[in-house]
Amino acid sequence: MQQFARQKSARYLAAAVFILGSTQLAAAQPTPEPKVEQPGLHLPNGAIAPAAKLELTPEQKTAIFDAVRQDAPKAKSPNRVPATAGAQVPPVIELYVLPDKALASVPEAKGVKFTMVDNQVVLVDPTTMRVVDVIRQ
């Protein structure tokens, strides 16, 4: 009878270890990360259009271009900066804050910075380092 009790106890112990082990194993399984798509429109050249595009009127573009040309003539960058909306800007490129005169005319441009490429003002979102807009003369 004692041997029967030992076998029964051993079965209960084995069942408990199995259950406990399987719950620990299930808890240790990594949960898959949800796939997050980058916001924005994928363009044919591999660039990604910014999620929140800055919509500027021709008058606002002229105001920004004139203010930059007058107040920030030293703002020059190498030609490595792509002048295409949605393009990635290398992190080594120095970006400049828009002049006060430009921000007074276009306050919605407060969150962007700029650089100059071939006499064009390239507006860049500094958080994503993507070109938001390109203003040509």
Secondary structure, DSSP 8 states (H G I E B T S, - for coil): -HHHHHHHHHHHHHHHHHHHHHHHHHHHS---------SS-B-TTS-B--SS-----HHHHHHHHHHHHHH-TT----TTS--STT-B--TTS--EE--HHHHHH-GGGTT-EEEEETTEEEEEETTTTEEEEEEE-
